[in-house]
């Protein structure tokens, strides 16, 4: 009877894992099969050549997605510049400094932050962050890549804080005791021993946060301006891959070349997020094995 229960649980877990792989492969097949007509008719080179995204141009349609990729990485990288220092500092405080009562207060607040709808954050960016950036930098408006980076960074904060806290907490206590025994203060131990020892886990947390940022849609759709021009700084309006799909997919004729070209955009976004999350998982697993 015990063996039957154990085997049943084993096969349930096995089927769950296989189902996850099947769903992932199914998504990839859906994207690729719908992208293939555009890749065949337009050519892979056209999607990654210099130019602009304008498939509906009457004279010469353009299918370059380089500006969309650049805008996506600007928002993702900009969010890391905002979220990593703040997220690691919060994680270090919760893991090493905060009293149990303080953790009971801060942890639910962080979890609530993760549950804020993206459209609410987008609205916050429009009415609060954008006017603030406009006044600080003397811009006509603050709807740009920097605005999107700040908002997406806020959305990625819970992910970075939770995983970075786990990485810091997993550092063996012997490291801390040895540092304190040599005369180091708690701050010196945290800065020079604990955080460097958890660096791989913190890097994995940052990559997972970036993966969260790259795939965000509604917030960047509302806060970045959605300009198709080539951005030269974070103060320029940008359009991301996800926002481009959200803007145009509902208006294109099904089966048209423009329709299939949007699936190419989705395929590229899928591959980028998959690679980023895969790298984060590899780094995090190696870190856990090392610890």
Secondary structure, DSSP 8 states (H G I E B T S, - for coil): -HHHHHHHHHHHHHHHHHHHHHHHHHHHHHHHHHHHHHHHHT-HHHHTSSS-EETT-SSS-EE--HHHHHHHHHHHHHHHHHHHHHHHHHHHIIIII--HHHHHHHHHHHHHHHTS-HHHHHHHIIIIIHHHHHHHHT-S---SHHHHHHHHHHHHHHHHHHHHHHHHHTS-HHHHHHHHHTT--HHHHIIIIIHHHTHHHHHHHHHHHHHHHHT--HHHHHHSB---S---STTS-B--HHHHHHHHTTTS-TTSHHHHHHHHHHHHHHHHHHHHHHHHHHHHHHHHHH-
